[in-house]
Amino acid sequence: MRLIAVKLSTVEHDIMTKEGWQWLLHHIHDESVTIYRSTKTYDHDRKEELYGMILKGAQISQGDRFKSIAEFLS
């Protein structure tokens, strides 16, 4: 599993909306934006692990946003 997590220190922007996503792209280097990257193998069933992440607050998005941030970071 590959993970890119984006943490905002303010709640002013919802990066799951079009406007929030545009804000992130323009402010990705701001101090209020933290990006975490990680990879790991599944310990159990893939669906169970994803469900557990969602229960902890993760939001699953379409792969286009993941690819966009991954390209930016590479």
HUZI-V110313 format. One line per field, one symbol per residue. ss: DSSP state (2 for helix, 1 for strand, 0 for the rest). phi: phi as a letter, one per 40 degrees, with the letter a starting at -180 (. if undefined). burial: # if it has 9 or more other ideal C-beta (glycine too) atoms within 8 Angstrom, else .. A space follows every 50 residues. Layout:
ss: ???
phi: ???
burial: ???
This chain:
ss: 01111111000000000222222222000000111111100000022222 222220000000222222222220
phi: .bbbbbbbcbbcbbcccccccccdccbcccccbbbbbabacccbcdcccc cccccchcbcbccccdcccccccc
burial: ..####.#....#.#....##.##..##....#.###...........## ...#..........##.###....
